[in-house]
Amino acid sequence: MIKLIIGLGNPGQSYYYQRHSIGFRVLDAYAAQESICWRTKNNMAYAEVSLDNRTVSLVKPQTYMNSSGAVLPAFLKQGIKPEEILVVHDELELPFGKLATKVGGSAKGHNGLKSIIAALGSDQFMRLRFGISRPALKEQVPDYVLQNFAEQPEEVERLISESSLLIATALEK
């Protein structure tokens, strides 16, 4: 049962439309769909949604991608376990437009996931992977993830909406 959803991204409007911040955009779409308001506290933007007899926290770390795991100690103190966490992130290994979920696995060079895994001491959390494709050369990856999507904005928005529906489905379980 999911109790915490973390959307990965970089804080600030200048980063919002970049590939690496898709986790923020997906959580914003879900929050808007549920009419949930964001608040800020310490190193995060957070919101809560009540479902049946539980509360699910939505979190957008405000620490920049490489330190995303810094938000976790407060939630771990509340007893949240890795298997109760869903992380929404960009995924180079999937073609643009492909959405996939999985539990566990390595960070595959994704610094936000590395930080989450280090903070949890486990990779056994659920992931909602938003395919962004991989650039032709490995050396291009750091610049590529910090670029805005080259695809049509309507297509990106459609996929964000679809991702937000996947979150709603995951929360029903």
C-alpha positions as YAML, in Angstrom:
chain: A
units: angstrom
residues:
- id: 1
  name: MET
  ca: [0.00, 0.00, 0.00]
- id: 2
  name: ILE
  ca: [1.51, 3.32, -1.12]
- id: 3
  name: LYS
  ca: [1.88, 5.94, 1.64]
- id: 4
  name: LEU
  ca: [4.41, 8.29, 0.03]
- id: 5
  name: ILE
  ca: [4.84, 9.47, -3.57]
- id: 6
  name: ILE
  ca: [7.99, 11.37, -4.48]
- id: 7
  name: GLY
  ca: [8.22, 13.19, -7.79]
- id: 8
  name: LEU
  ca: [11.79, 13.82, -8.89]
- id: 9
  name: GLY
  ca: [12.81, 17.13, -10.42]
- id: 10
  name: ASN
  ca: [14.75, 20.30, -9.87]
- id: 11
  name: PRO
  ca: [13.15, 23.23, -8.02]
- id: 12
  name: GLY
  ca: [12.46, 26.53, -9.71]
- id: 13
  name: GLN
  ca: [10.49, 27.63, -12.75]
- id: 14
  name: SER
  ca: [13.56, 27.61, -15.01]
- id: 15
  name: TYR
  ca: [13.81, 23.80, -14.59]
- id: 16
  name: TYR
  ca: [10.11, 22.94, -14.62]
- id: 17
  name: TYR
  ca: [9.74, 21.98, -18.30]
- id: 18
  name: GLN
  ca: [13.00, 20.03, -18.51]
- id: 19
  name: ARG
  ca: [12.99, 16.27, -18.99]
- id: 20
  name: HIS
  ca: [14.59, 15.74, -15.58]
- id: 21
  name: SER
  ca: [11.68, 17.49, -13.81]
- id: 22
  name: ILE
  ca: [8.90, 15.32, -15.20]
- id: 23
  name: GLY
  ca: [8.27, 13.83, -11.75]
- id: 24
  name: PHE
  ca: [7.26, 17.28, -10.49]
- id: 25
  name: ARG
  ca: [4.93, 17.81, -13.43]
- id: 26
  name: VAL
  ca: [3.24, 14.43, -12.97]
- id: 27
  name: LEU
  ca: [2.63, 15.10, -9.26]
- id: 28
  name: ASP
  ca: [1.31, 18.57, -10.06]
- id: 29
  name: ALA
  ca: [-1.16, 17.02, -12.53]
- id: 30
  name: TYR
  ca: [-2.29, 14.46, -9.96]
- id: 31
  name: ALA
  ca: [-2.67, 17.15, -7.27]
- id: 32
  name: ALA
  ca: [-4.70, 19.34, -9.63]
- id: 33
  name: GLN
  ca: [-6.92, 16.40, -10.57]
- id: 34
  name: GLU
  ca: [-7.61, 15.79, -6.85]
- id: 35
  name: SER
  ca: [-7.85, 19.54, -6.00]
- id: 36
  name: ILE
  ca: [-4.95, 19.25, -3.57]
- id: 37
  name: CYS
  ca: [-2.91, 22.30, -2.56]
- id: 38
  name: TRP
  ca: [0.86, 22.29, -2.13]
- id: 39
  name: ARG
  ca: [2.62, 23.58, 0.98]
- id: 40
  name: THR
  ca: [6.30, 23.98, 1.69]
- id: 41
  name: LYS
  ca: [8.21, 22.72, 4.68]
- id: 42
  name: ASN
  ca: [11.95, 22.48, 5.19]
- id: 43
  name: ASN
  ca: [13.40, 21.00, 2.00]
- id: 44
  name: MET
  ca: [10.19, 19.95, 0.24]
- id: 45
  name: ALA
  ca: [6.91, 20.93, -1.32]
- id: 46
  name: TYR
  ca: [4.28, 18.53, -0.02]
- id: 47
  name: ALA
  ca: [0.60, 17.77, -0.15]
- id: 48
  name: GLU
  ca: [-1.62, 15.12, 1.35]
- id: 49
  name: VAL
  ca: [-4.51, 13.17, -0.04]
- id: 50
  name: SER
  ca: [-6.94, 11.15, 2.07]
- id: 51
  name: LEU
  ca: [-7.97, 7.80, 0.65]
- id: 52
  name: ASP
  ca: [-10.28, 5.49, 2.54]
- id: 53
  name: ASN
  ca: [-8.66, 5.21, 5.99]
- id: 54
  name: ARG
  ca: [-5.17, 6.45, 5.15]
- id: 55
  name: THR
  ca: [-3.28, 9.56, 4.20]
- id: 56
  name: VAL
  ca: [-0.83, 9.58, 1.30]
- id: 57
  name: SER
  ca: [1.90, 12.21, 1.20]
- id: 58
  name: LEU
  ca: [2.98, 13.72, -2.11]
- id: 59
  name: VAL
  ca: [6.48, 15.22, -2.09]
- id: 60
  name: LYS
  ca: [8.55, 17.30, -4.49]
- id: 61
  name: PRO
  ca: [12.07, 17.60, -3.01]
- id: 62
  name: GLN
  ca: [13.41, 21.15, -3.21]
- id: 63
  name: THR
  ca: [17.03, 20.00, -2.84]
- id: 64
  name: TYR
  ca: [17.88, 19.55, -6.53]
- id: 65
  name: MET
  ca: [17.98, 16.15, -8.16]
- id: 66
  name: ASN
  ca: [21.27, 14.86, -6.75]
- id: 67
  name: SER
  ca: [20.04, 15.25, -3.15]
- id: 68
  name: SER
  ca: [16.45, 14.06, -3.57]
- id: 69
  name: GLY
  ca: [16.83, 11.48, -0.79]
- id: 70
  name: ALA
  ca: [17.31, 14.24, 1.80]
- id: 71
  name: VAL
  ca: [13.50, 14.39, 2.25]
- id: 72
  name: LEU
  ca: [13.26, 10.76, 3.36]
- id: 73
  name: PRO
  ca: [14.46, 10.75, 7.01]
- id: 74
  name: ALA
  ca: [11.30, 12.50, 8.24]
- id: 75
  name: PHE
  ca: [9.11, 9.89, 6.54]
- id: 76
  name: LEU
  ca: [11.24, 6.96, 7.66]
- id: 77
  name: LYS
  ca: [10.84, 8.19, 11.27]
- id: 78
  name: GLN
  ca: [7.07, 7.93, 10.72]
- id: 79
  name: GLY
  ca: [7.54, 4.24, 9.93]
- id: 80
  name: ILE
  ca: [7.13, 4.39, 6.16]
- id: 81
  name: LYS
  ca: [8.90, 1.46, 4.54]
- id: 82
  name: PRO
  ca: [10.56, 1.37, 1.08]
- id: 83
  name: GLU
  ca: [7.80, -0.86, -0.30]
- id: 84
  name: GLU
  ca: [5.24, 1.87, 0.62]
- id: 85
  name: ILE
  ca: [6.97, 4.47, -1.56]
- id: 86
  name: LEU
  ca: [6.35, 5.35, -5.21]
- id: 87
  name: VAL
  ca: [8.98, 7.45, -7.01]
- id: 88
  name: VAL
  ca: [8.04, 9.19, -10.28]
- id: 89
  name: HIS
  ca: [11.04, 9.90, -12.51]
- id: 90
  name: ASP
  ca: [12.39, 10.33, -16.01]
- id: 91
  name: GLU
  ca: [13.83, 7.20, -17.62]
- id: 92
  name: LEU
  ca: [16.48, 7.25, -20.35]
- id: 93
  name: GLU
  ca: [16.15, 3.51, -20.95]
- id: 94
  name: LEU
  ca: [12.56, 3.83, -22.19]
- id: 95
  name: PRO
  ca: [11.55, 5.44, -25.48]
- id: 96
  name: PHE
  ca: [9.72, 8.74, -25.25]
- id: 97
  name: GLY
  ca: [6.07, 8.11, -24.48]
- id: 98
  name: LYS
  ca: [6.54, 4.75, -22.80]
- id: 99
  name: LEU
  ca: [5.31, 4.62, -19.20]
- id: 100
  name: ALA
  ca: [6.24, 1.70, -17.00]
- id: 101
  name: THR
  ca: [6.17, 0.67, -13.37]
- id: 102
  name: LYS
  ca: [8.55, -1.61, -11.57]
- id: 103
  name: VAL
  ca: [9.83, -2.41, -8.10]
- id: 104
  name: GLY
  ca: [13.54, -2.39, -7.34]
- id: 105
  name: GLY
  ca: [16.51, -2.21, -9.63]
- id: 106
  name: SER
  ca: [19.59, -0.08, -9.87]
- id: 107
  name: ALA
  ca: [19.72, 3.67, -10.38]
- id: 108
  name: LYS
  ca: [21.33, 3.19, -13.83]
- id: 109
  name: GLY
  ca: [23.20, 6.47, -13.42]
- id: 110
  name: HIS
  ca: [20.13, 8.51, -12.37]
- id: 111
  name: ASN
  ca: [21.45, 10.68, -9.54]
- id: 112
  name: GLY
  ca: [18.01, 11.30, -8.04]
- id: 113
  name: LEU
  ca: [17.43, 7.56, -7.75]
- id: 114
  name: LYS
  ca: [20.95, 7.07, -6.35]
- id: 115
  name: SER
  ca: [20.12, 9.58, -3.62]
- id: 116
  name: ILE
  ca: [16.78, 7.88, -2.84]
- id: 117
  name: ILE
  ca: [18.41, 4.43, -2.68]
- id: 118
  name: ALA
  ca: [21.21, 5.74, -0.43]
- id: 119
  name: ALA
  ca: [18.70, 7.36, 1.97]
- id: 120
  name: LEU
  ca: [16.46, 4.28, 2.10]
- id: 121
  name: GLY
  ca: [19.25, 1.72, 2.19]
- id: 122
  name: SER
  ca: [17.10, -0.24, -0.24]
- id: 123
  name: ASP
  ca: [16.01, -0.23, -3.86]
- id: 124
  name: GLN
  ca: [12.71, -2.00, -3.08]
- id: 125
  name: PHE
  ca: [10.38, 0.90, -3.79]
- id: 126
  name: MET
  ca: [7.93, 1.22, -6.66]
- id: 127
  name: ARG
  ca: [8.88, 3.38, -9.61]
- id: 128
  name: LEU
  ca: [6.74, 5.09, -12.22]
- id: 129
  name: ARG
  ca: [9.18, 5.52, -15.10]
- id: 130
  name: PHE
  ca: [8.45, 8.19, -17.71]
- id: 131
  name: GLY
  ca: [10.34, 7.35, -20.91]
- id: 132
  name: ILE
  ca: [12.39, 10.24, -22.29]
- id: 133
  name: SER
  ca: [14.62, 8.22, -24.68]
- id: 134
  name: ARG
  ca: [18.39, 8.30, -24.69]
- id: 135
  name: PRO
  ca: [20.55, 10.71, -26.70]
- id: 136
  name: ALA
  ca: [22.89, 9.24, -29.32]
- id: 137
  name: LEU
  ca: [26.04, 9.68, -27.23]
- id: 138
  name: LYS
  ca: [26.53, 8.92, -23.53]
- id: 139
  name: GLU
  ca: [28.40, 12.23, -23.10]
- id: 140
  name: GLN
  ca: [25.22, 14.07, -24.12]
- id: 141
  name: VAL
  ca: [23.13, 12.71, -21.21]
- id: 142
  name: PRO
  ca: [23.80, 15.49, -18.63]
- id: 143
  name: ASP
  ca: [22.77, 18.23, -21.07]
- id: 144
  name: TYR
  ca: [19.94, 16.16, -22.57]
- id: 145
  name: VAL
  ca: [18.08, 15.61, -19.29]
- id: 146
  name: LEU
  ca: [18.32, 19.35, -18.52]
- id: 147
  name: GLN
  ca: [16.73, 20.33, -21.84]
- id: 148
  name: ASN
  ca: [13.04, 20.94, -22.37]
- id: 149
  name: PHE
  ca: [11.16, 18.21, -24.20]
- id: 150
  name: ALA
  ca: [11.64, 18.42, -27.96]
- id: 151
  name: GLU
  ca: [8.36, 16.57, -28.54]
- id: 152
  name: GLN
  ca: [5.05, 18.33, -29.06]
- id: 153
  name: PRO
  ca: [3.78, 19.92, -25.81]
- id: 154
  name: GLU
  ca: [0.35, 18.35, -26.36]
- id: 155
  name: GLU
  ca: [1.90, 14.88, -26.42]
- id: 156
  name: VAL
  ca: [3.91, 15.56, -23.25]
- id: 157
  name: GLU
  ca: [0.76, 16.84, -21.51]
- id: 158
  name: ARG
  ca: [-1.20, 13.77, -22.62]
- id: 159
  name: LEU
  ca: [1.48, 11.50, -21.14]
- id: 160
  name: ILE
  ca: [1.53, 13.50, -17.91]
- id: 161
  name: SER
  ca: [-2.25, 13.01, -17.62]
- id: 162
  name: GLU
  ca: [-1.85, 9.30, -18.31]
- id: 163
  name: SER
  ca: [0.86, 9.12, -15.62]
- id: 164
  name: SER
  ca: [-1.41, 10.82, -13.13]
- id: 165
  name: LEU
  ca: [-4.06, 8.16, -13.85]
- id: 166
  name: LEU
  ca: [-1.43, 5.46, -13.19]
- id: 167
  name: ILE
  ca: [-0.80, 7.06, -9.79]
- id: 168
  name: ALA
  ca: [-4.52, 6.98, -9.00]
- id: 169
  name: THR
  ca: [-4.59, 3.29, -9.96]
- id: 170
  name: ALA
  ca: [-1.53, 2.49, -7.82]
- id: 171
  name: LEU
  ca: [-3.15, 4.19, -4.83]
- id: 172
  name: GLU
  ca: [-6.25, 2.01, -5.12]
- id: 173
  name: LYS
  ca: [-4.18, -1.09, -4.36]
...
